[in-house]
Amino acid sequence: MATANYLPMRPLEEKLTSNNNMYDIRTPVSDGTTIIGIIYEDGVMLACDTRTSSRTFVVHKCSRKINRINENIYVCRSGASAHSQKVIEIIKYYCLSIKTENRKKGRYVENETVDDDINDEYIDIDIINNTNNNNNNNMITKHKYVYVDKNMDVNPLVENIANITKNILYDNNHFLSCGLIFGGYDKKKKQQLYSVNLNGSIIQQYDYAVSGSGSIYILSYLQDKYKKNMTKRECFDLILNSVKYAIHNDNSSGGLVRIVNI
């Protein structure tokens, strides 16, 4: 009687993590992506695609790769999705701490607006001593009140936030794998653009910055079409077409095009 020979079954995890299997359950979710930042005459624009993938598997078609750090600072994420999300979460706490530190203490007078801190000296009559003084030589005390505009800018500088991120990535570059593009506006340096690479280096860009797997397909296009002091409309058309071309040529880029203007 013939006997059937059965091949030994491999453990499920070994099957799923085999080199021949493209769907490795331990493969990190990656923002294999296209992210762009462009400076124009009055501000800065950031744009990205929305595809999140794990090797050849599309995890999410409409993910958000542009995050709001503060009302004046936004950031585009590329690389390992979990790493970049955690870094952004830490940066938001730093940003909140800086705003709290910058927020001055003091009284506020309605309808009064100041650009700088002003120490106004007021004279108050000491009522107790006034009633006990028969010579009408009133005791007075001087108090200094600091009046602060409610709308005073307490937002952190774009450069400071980018440098904090650089330090985080540099100190943890042995396991963090993400690249970021910061775009923002502040009163000190106006519109700014910073590229922070996964090794912890930082580069301030004065025209445009690109990163991600789709960036190699649009660098030449940006070099040819970019010009200084573009209008808002010209910048919008350029950044939209750039992401569209990257999506068309890069398998890891896809979905929608998200654009934020700062």
C-alpha positions as CSV (number, residue, x, y, z in Angstrom):
1,M,0.0,0.0,0.0
2,A,1.4,3.3,-1.0
3,T,1.8,6.0,1.6
4,A,1.5,9.6,0.9
5,N,4.4,11.9,1.9
6,Y,3.2,15.2,3.3
7,L,5.5,18.1,3.4
8,P,6.0,19.7,6.9
9,M,3.9,22.8,7.4
10,R,5.8,26.0,8.2
11,P,4.6,28.2,11.0
12,L,2.2,30.9,9.8
13,E,4.5,33.8,10.8
14,E,7.3,32.2,8.8
15,K,5.1,32.0,5.8
16,L,4.0,35.6,6.1
17,T,7.5,36.9,6.6
18,S,9.1,34.9,3.9
19,N,11.2,36.7,1.4
20,N,9.1,35.4,-1.4
21,N,6.0,37.0,0.1
22,M,5.5,40.6,-0.7
23,Y,2.9,41.2,2.1
24,D,5.2,41.0,5.2
25,I,3.0,41.7,8.2
26,R,6.1,43.3,9.9
27,T,6.7,45.7,7.1
28,P,6.3,49.3,8.4
29,V,3.6,51.5,6.9
30,S,5.4,54.1,4.8
31,D,4.5,57.4,3.4
32,G,6.3,56.6,0.1
33,T,5.2,59.9,-1.2
34,T,5.7,63.2,-2.9
35,I,5.9,66.3,-0.7
36,I,6.7,69.8,-1.9
37,G,7.1,73.3,-0.5
38,I,7.3,76.5,-2.7
39,I,7.9,80.1,-1.6
40,Y,6.1,82.9,-3.5
41,E,6.0,86.6,-3.1
42,D,3.5,86.8,-0.1
43,G,3.8,83.4,1.5
44,V,4.6,79.7,1.2
45,M,2.6,76.7,-0.1
46,L,2.9,73.1,0.8
47,A,1.5,70.2,-1.1
48,C,1.5,66.4,-1.1
49,D,-0.3,63.3,-2.4
50,T,-2.4,61.1,-0.1
51,R,-1.3,57.5,-0.7
52,T,0.1,55.5,2.2
53,S,1.6,52.2,1.3
54,S,3.4,49.1,2.7
55,R,5.6,47.9,-0.2
56,T,3.2,47.2,-3.0
57,F,0.1,47.2,-0.8
58,V,-1.9,50.5,-0.6
59,V,-2.8,51.0,3.0
60,H,-4.7,54.3,2.7
61,K,-5.8,56.2,-0.3
62,C,-6.6,59.5,1.4
63,S,-4.2,59.9,4.3
64,R,-3.2,63.3,5.6
65,K,0.5,64.0,5.2
66,I,0.3,67.7,5.9
67,N,0.0,68.5,9.6
68,R,-0.7,71.7,11.4
69,I,1.9,72.5,14.1
70,N,0.6,76.0,14.9
71,E,-1.5,78.6,13.1
72,N,1.6,79.9,11.4
73,I,3.5,76.6,10.8
74,Y,2.6,73.5,8.8
75,V,4.7,70.4,8.0
76,C,4.8,67.7,5.3
77,R,5.7,64.2,6.3
78,S,7.5,61.4,4.4
79,G,9.2,58.1,5.4
80,A,7.9,55.8,8.0
81,S,4.4,56.9,9.0
82,A,4.6,55.9,12.6
83,H,7.9,57.7,13.1
84,S,6.8,61.0,11.5
85,Q,3.5,61.0,13.4
86,K,5.2,60.6,16.7
87,V,7.8,63.3,15.9
88,I,5.0,65.7,15.0
89,E,3.2,65.0,18.3
90,I,6.3,65.9,20.2
91,I,6.9,69.0,18.2
92,K,3.3,70.2,19.0
93,Y,4.1,70.0,22.7
94,Y,7.2,72.0,22.2
95,C,5.3,74.6,20.3
96,L,2.6,74.9,23.0
97,S,5.4,75.3,25.6
98,I,7.0,78.1,23.6
99,K,3.7,79.9,23.2
100,T,3.0,79.7,26.9
101,E,6.5,81.1,27.7
102,N,6.1,83.9,25.2
103,R,2.7,84.9,26.5
104,K,3.4,88.0,28.8
105,K,1.7,88.5,32.1
106,G,0.0,91.7,33.1
107,R,-3.2,93.7,32.8
108,Y,-5.0,94.6,29.7
109,V,-6.9,97.8,28.8
110,E,-9.8,97.3,26.4
111,N,-9.4,99.0,22.9
112,E,-5.7,99.5,23.6
113,T,-3.2,98.1,21.1
114,V,0.5,98.1,21.4
115,D,3.3,96.7,19.3
116,D,5.9,96.4,22.0
117,D,5.8,95.9,25.8
118,I,5.1,99.3,27.4
119,N,5.5,100.0,31.2
120,D,3.0,102.6,32.0
121,E,3.5,104.3,35.4
122,Y,0.3,105.2,37.2
123,I,-0.1,107.2,40.5
124,D,-2.5,105.8,43.0
125,I,-3.7,107.8,46.1
126,D,-3.4,105.8,49.3
127,I,-6.9,106.4,50.7
128,I,-6.0,105.2,54.2
129,N,-3.2,107.7,54.6
130,N,-5.2,110.4,52.9
131,T,-8.0,110.3,55.6
132,N,-5.4,110.4,58.4
133,N,-3.4,113.3,56.9
134,N,-4.7,116.7,58.0
135,N,-2.2,118.7,56.1
136,N,-3.6,117.5,52.8
137,N,-0.1,116.2,52.0
138,N,-1.4,112.9,50.6
139,M,0.7,109.8,50.7
140,I,1.0,108.4,47.2
141,T,2.3,105.1,45.9
142,K,3.5,104.3,42.4
143,H,2.7,101.1,40.6
144,K,3.9,99.9,37.2
145,Y,1.4,98.0,35.2
146,V,2.3,96.2,32.0
147,Y,-0.4,96.3,29.4
148,V,-0.3,93.6,26.8
149,D,-2.3,93.4,23.5
150,K,-4.6,90.4,23.4
151,N,-3.6,89.9,19.8
152,M,0.1,90.1,20.6
153,D,2.1,87.5,18.5
154,V,3.2,84.7,20.8
155,N,3.7,82.2,18.0
156,P,7.0,80.4,17.9
157,L,9.5,81.2,15.1
158,V,9.5,78.7,12.2
159,E,13.3,78.4,12.4
160,N,13.1,77.4,16.1
161,I,10.6,74.6,15.5
162,A,12.6,73.3,12.5
163,N,15.8,73.2,14.6
164,I,14.1,71.4,17.5
165,T,12.9,68.8,15.0
166,K,16.5,68.5,13.6
167,N,17.8,67.8,17.1
168,I,15.2,65.1,17.6
169,L,16.0,63.3,14.4
170,Y,19.7,63.6,14.9
171,D,19.7,62.2,18.4
172,N,17.5,59.2,17.2
173,N,18.8,58.7,13.7
174,H,19.7,55.1,14.4
175,F,16.0,54.1,14.3
176,L,13.9,57.0,13.1
177,S,13.3,57.0,9.4
178,C,11.4,60.1,8.2
179,G,11.9,63.4,6.4
180,L,10.0,66.6,6.9
181,I,9.4,69.9,5.1
182,F,8.4,72.8,7.3
183,G,6.6,75.9,5.8
184,G,5.6,78.9,7.9
185,Y,5.4,82.6,8.4
186,D,6.6,84.8,11.2
187,K,7.2,88.5,11.8
188,K,11.0,88.0,12.0
189,K,11.8,86.3,8.7
190,K,8.5,86.3,6.9
191,Q,7.8,83.2,4.8
192,Q,10.2,80.4,5.3
193,L,10.9,76.8,4.1
194,Y,13.0,74.2,5.9
195,S,13.9,70.7,4.8
196,V,14.8,68.3,7.7
197,N,16.3,65.0,6.5
198,L,16.2,61.7,8.2
199,N,19.9,61.9,9.3
200,G,19.1,65.1,11.3
201,S,20.4,67.7,8.8
202,I,18.5,70.9,8.1
203,I,18.5,73.0,5.0
204,Q,16.7,76.3,4.6
205,Q,15.4,76.6,1.1
206,Y,14.8,80.0,-0.5
207,D,12.8,78.8,-3.5
208,Y,11.4,75.2,-3.2
209,A,11.9,71.9,-1.4
210,V,10.9,68.4,-2.4
211,S,11.2,65.0,-0.8
212,G,9.8,61.5,-1.0
213,S,9.9,58.8,-3.6
214,G,8.2,61.0,-6.3
215,S,10.7,63.9,-5.9
216,I,13.1,62.6,-8.5
217,Y,10.5,62.8,-11.2
218,I,9.7,66.5,-10.8
219,L,13.0,68.1,-9.8
220,S,13.8,69.1,-13.4
221,Y,10.3,70.4,-13.9
222,L,10.6,72.6,-10.9
223,Q,14.0,73.9,-11.9
224,D,12.6,74.9,-15.3
225,K,9.3,76.4,-14.1
226,Y,10.1,78.1,-10.8
227,K,10.7,81.8,-10.7
228,K,11.3,84.3,-8.0
229,N,8.4,86.4,-6.6
230,M,5.7,84.3,-8.2
231,T,2.1,85.3,-7.5
232,K,-0.2,83.1,-5.4
233,R,-2.0,81.8,-8.5
234,E,1.3,81.0,-10.3
235,C,2.6,79.1,-7.3
236,F,-0.7,77.2,-7.0
237,D,-0.6,76.1,-10.6
238,L,3.1,75.0,-10.3
239,I,2.7,73.1,-7.1
240,L,-0.5,71.3,-8.3
241,N,1.1,70.3,-11.6
242,S,4.2,69.1,-9.8
243,V,2.3,66.7,-7.6
244,K,0.2,65.5,-10.5
245,Y,3.3,64.6,-12.5
246,A,4.8,62.8,-9.6
247,I,1.6,60.8,-9.1
248,H,1.6,59.9,-12.8
249,N,5.2,58.5,-12.7
250,D,5.7,57.2,-9.1
251,N,4.0,54.0,-8.0
252,S,4.2,55.0,-4.3
253,S,2.4,58.3,-4.9
254,G,-1.2,58.6,-5.6
255,G,-4.7,59.6,-4.4
256,L,-5.6,63.2,-4.0
257,V,-3.5,66.4,-4.0
258,R,-3.6,68.3,-0.7
259,I,-2.4,71.9,-0.7
260,V,-2.1,74.4,2.1
261,N,-1.3,78.1,1.8
262,I,0.5,80.0,4.6
